[in-house]
Structure formats: C-alpha cells, structure tokens
Amino acid sequence: MDVVALFPYLLWALDEAIYENRHGLFAFWVAVNLLNNYFFFVGQVIFLCIYFVCKLTAKDFRLTGRKFGHLLWESVLGVAMGCLLLFPAVLSLLQNPRTIDLSSGWGFLTYAKVQQYLAILLSWILPPDSPYLTSVWSEGVIKWTSMTAYLPLCSLAGAMAYWRSRKADSKKRIVAVCAVCALVPVLNSAFYALNSSYYARWYYMPSLILAAMTVNALEDPDVDLDAPARGIGWIMLATLVFAVVPVRDDTTGTWSFGVLKNPEQFFVVLGFGLLGLMLYRYLCGIWRQNSRFAQRMTAAVLVFACVFSMVHIGIGKFGQWHTDSDLVEQDTNALQLKNDLPKGDYRIDTYKIHDNIGMWLDKSCLQYFGSTAAPSILSFYPGLGVKRDVRSEPEITNYALRGLLSVEYLITTPEKRESFEDEADAGWTYLADVDGYTLYHNDNYVPMGFTYDYYVTKATYEASVKTLRSNLLLRALVLDPCGLRHQQMRQRMGHPALRLPLLAPGGDPDAQRRLGRGRGPGWGLGGRTAEPHPAGSLPLLHHAGHCPGDGRISPFEAGLRDGGPLRPVLSPPPLPALPGHRPGDWVLRWIFRSRSGHLPHAGLYQPLQVRSAYRLRQHQGGQRRLQRRLPGHLCPGGRVSNCKVSINAVGEIFPGLNRK
C-alpha cells in the first residue's frame, strides 16, 4: 500500500516541474519511491515516460532544452540518491532467474487463453473478485494478479463521460496507451522488468488518471454523465450471459446452464457494481447543481468503498475459515516451541502446517512462502528438480535434499502425524509431542560444515538426473573446468593444490578404489540386492572396486538410477584410515562439526580412523597455521572421542603442514 500512497507525489512533483518550473521536488520523490520499492519503481518509470510523452504530444506544456535538462538532471540525481538500495538490488536481481524469464515468439504478442482478454477488459468495469477465487474464469492467469482498475461507485462512467467531451486530450492518450499495454503481454511485462510471469499490479497508475478524468467530468456542468452510466450498466448486465450459457458435460453427456466457477461471488460482485452505478446516477441527478456536491459525492464514494471492502475481504476469509482457524494457535505455540528446541546450528522442516513457522522459531525452514529470496536459492532448487516460484516446498520423500541442507527436525501437528508417517520414508524418528506440535528427528541429518573426499566435473553433474542430484551432492563436490585448471596451474607452479579423487566414469581407478572395498550382498537398495546391468550402461558414479564395464553396480549407483532411498543391510564397508600426507598436500575430508559430537546415521558416517586432527588458527597478517591435536576416532552412531576438530564450514585441512 505504501507504493500506491507515495506514487501520486511523484506525479505531482513532475507536474510541478513542467508546469510551475519548481525544481528539487522531483529528484526527492524519485529517490523516495526508489528506496521504498525498487521493483515497483521499474513500472513507475515506464508509466512516467508514457505520462510525459502523452502530455508533450498533446501540447499540454512547452518543452525547452533548459526544462528538459533540469528534468534529466533531477531524474539522475534522484536515482543516484536511491542507489543506496538500487545498486545492491541490481546486483542481486541480475543473478535471479525469475527476473530474466522472458517470453518468446507468440508469447510476446498474445496471451495463451482467450479468457485472459475478457478478464482484463471486465477488470476495468466490474468490482474485483477475491484474489484466490474467480467467479467466471476457468482458464488464464487470474488468481493473485491484482487485476482490477475499478473505481468505486461509478466504475468507468465518469471517465467515459470525460472521454466523450474531450478531443486530443493527454489523459485520453495515457489511458489508451495503458489499455494497449494491458492487452499485449510483452508491454504488460515491461512494468515488471520483462518478466514472463503475469501480474497486473501496475493498474493503480492508470486508475489515478481515470479518477482525474472522473473528477474533471463531475466538475464540468456541460458534460453528460447519464448516458455513459447507462452504457456501463448495460455492459455489466451483459455479463449475465456467463450464468445462462448452455454447457455440455463430455463425460456424462448431460447439459447444464452457466460457466460460473463461484456463482454466489459473481452475483454479489455484479450486484455491487449495478448498485454503485444506480447510486451514482441518483446523486448526480439531485446534487450536481448543489454547492456541496463534491463533499457529498466524496462521502458516498468512501462509504461505498468501505462497505464493498468488508464484503470483498469477507468473501476471501470465509472461504479460509476452516483452514485458518488454528493460525493464531499455531503461531502462539511456535513461540513456546522456540524455547524448547535444542540449541545449535541446523534447519527445520514442516509438514502441513501454516506458512513461515520458521520465522516464529528463529530457524531456517525448508518450507518457505515468500517472493524475496536469495538468487542462489532460486537457481539451486530448480537445478535439483524442485520447483521454486514464490514457495519452497520440496516433496517429503526427498530425503537426500534434507540431509544436504542439514534439516535435523521436522514439525507437524498431532492431527497430521498419521498422514505424515504414511507419506514419508523410514528416515524419521518420532521424538515427542511438544507445545502443541509433533516433533520428528531426521535420521539422515548431516550437520552444517562438512567437507568432501571426492569431486565430479560440472559436465558430469549436469548430465545426471535432476531429481537425484541431491544424492550426488552428498557424496561429491562439483568443480567447473575453470576451478580444475586453476588447481592444475597451482600444482605446476609448485604451490599446494587441491587433491581430490575424481568420482566419474573413466576416472582414475586407483582414486575410485580409495572409496573402500564393497562387500557384495552386504549392500542393497531397500533390502534388495542391486541387479547387474550390461557393460557400458553404468550410471555416472562408480563404487570402489566396481570399475566401468565390469557388469556390477554399486548401491549408490542403484540409488541414483532407481531413485529409492539407500539403506545398508549389513554394516557398511569401512573406509581406510586417513593416511599421512606430504608437506604441501591439500585434502578435503569428511569431518563434521556438531555441538554434541553425535553422529547418528551409519549410512552417511562410515567408520573413519582419524590419525591426525588439526585446528585452524588465525595469525597476524591473515596467515593460517595448523595445530596438531590428539588422535581420535569417528564412529557411526557414536561420539567423537579424544579429538578436537574446530572447523566451522567447508574447511581446508593441511595435514603435516606447519607454516607461518
């Protein structure tokens, strides 16, 4: 609402600059609107250009070089003052795939559904539907688009009266250009940085011009107000055809009347539209010559707008009465649960409870509803086959993604417990019912701050199945060619270089064997022994001891190929002890940081004898030094003993290296 409230001041400042030669105001309001909302500011700039050009071509003012220079300077100055927010916002938006999601071909010129055009045209005449409930339309992008330019009480009656009484008027040109923009997809998307997602949230700007036209028509005693009102009324009545058109059911072959999706809402909206027009005509007929006509008409518009707003909000909220009845209770319980959750660095997940509970818990949550997110999130999720538009909602069966993102606890309600356990896999352990919620622990939880033993190339990663990339990222780091060339160059120059075995087809067999030795039937997929497949058809990753072309398949490969959860039937094969390294070697190891030191899942934490652990210390001048600690042992399902590892994120460990 702040955008709608502040934009009229920007138009006023522009008028003051071009009509009254008042300078400074325009730069100030440009900066204010830019700082207020940089995204809507894009549409405001487009509308200001239309506004300026239409007034200039209609000869509403005389443009001189001096005046144009002043406007240009104030525009640049206002944007420069707003760059406090604009510069970091642009850097972020350039990485956001949604901002460069352009249409193409016919998508630039026409909407895919005919109903979209009818919905756009009627949105300027009829009162709006509830944001998520459509009265008539079954096709097109209608919900949550803010598609309405309706003026309370009079609709387009006053604007059409003004239109009939003026020729070559700048306001008519502005409205005409905006109408064309609304009907052409690429022009409509220009108000949203050419995004292909349809929205009509820029209609508040032409609505200001329609309101000005209506006021001008009411102030002019020579303008005929009655005829346009009758015409708009007949158009409203014509929409009744949607309620009586015959419809044949292709399944049963029966006939019915009407294509209405929500008949009750349609008749309420139509009734308010007709009632407003009748009241408008009545007030104009008895009070137009009265000296207090403006005050009385303003009061009538405010009362009508207030009453319709209550009905409009009520229609939307009554439909959510049952689904939102426990909203306050859940949010209150979340504040209590915040104090009872274990301390530490982890993420949470939710199941069929209200959105953004993580904000009440002060925890990062996998389920999130919000259009403002880091650009990396908007590219990360689609890269793993997970949809991310304005909501993050990965499927509950995606256990690998939750391990990768360090989801330790899942929260649901006691009423949804049975539904969750039927839908989820076996990787969740019920803990307790706490503060009105049911709490589960993720057996596949991976603490934040782990390192890798292996890598895959970016080409190998992009060739893998999207929905199974979470499994791959739990095992190997993805390196692009530039990173690999950089490491090779460092090695040739004698500098310490990253030494990770390649986990890919055709890679170094010795490096693949360092994964460990398989135990044949000791591994399986969900209790089933993996079946061999023909040579040459192996997936991308190969378990140690299973070289390409030998006809055998590792359980990890089977998990990637079949998409099932990987479960060890017997104890997993141990990895070899961490060997000693020469001075100068760089190595990334599976070392985890946990407050409790508890490593819960044997399928992820295989036995690893740690011969030397190192603590990374910071010294003067930014130089790093490694200090040797006592030897220890990482046990699956156990604790870290006699070992102090201080690594807060993916760390660089230099075994055997002690330099200043």
Secondary structure, DSSP 8 states (H G I E B T S, - for coil): -HHHHHHHHHHHHHHHHHHS---SHHHHHHHHHHHH-HHHHHHHHHHHHHHHHHHHHTTSS---HHHHHHHHHHHHHHHHHHHHHHHHHHHHHTT-GGGG----THHHH--S-HHHHHHHHHTTTS----TT--SS--SSS-TTS------TTTTTHHHHHHHHH-SS-HHHHHHHHHHHHHHSHHHHHHTTTT-SS---TTTHHHHHHHHHHHHHHHH-TTS--HHHHHHHHHHHHHTTHHHHSEEE-TTT--EEE---SSHHHHHHHHHHHHHHHHHHHHHHHHHTTSTTHHHHHHHHHHHHHHHHHHHHHHHHHHHTTTTTTTHHHHHHHHHHHHHHS--SS-EEEESSS-TTHHHHHTS-BSSEE-S---HHHHHHHHHTT--BSSEE---TT-HHHHHHTTEEEEEE-GGGHHHHHHHS-S-EEEEEEETTEEEEEETT---SS---SEEEEHHHHHHS-GGGHHHHHTTEEEE-HHHHHHHHHHHHTTS--B---B-STT--HHHHHTT----GGGEEBTTB------TT---S---TT--TTSS---HHHHHHHH----EESS------------TT-BB-------SS-B---TTTS--EEES--EEEEE-GGG-EEEEE---EEE-TTSBEES------SS--B-TT----
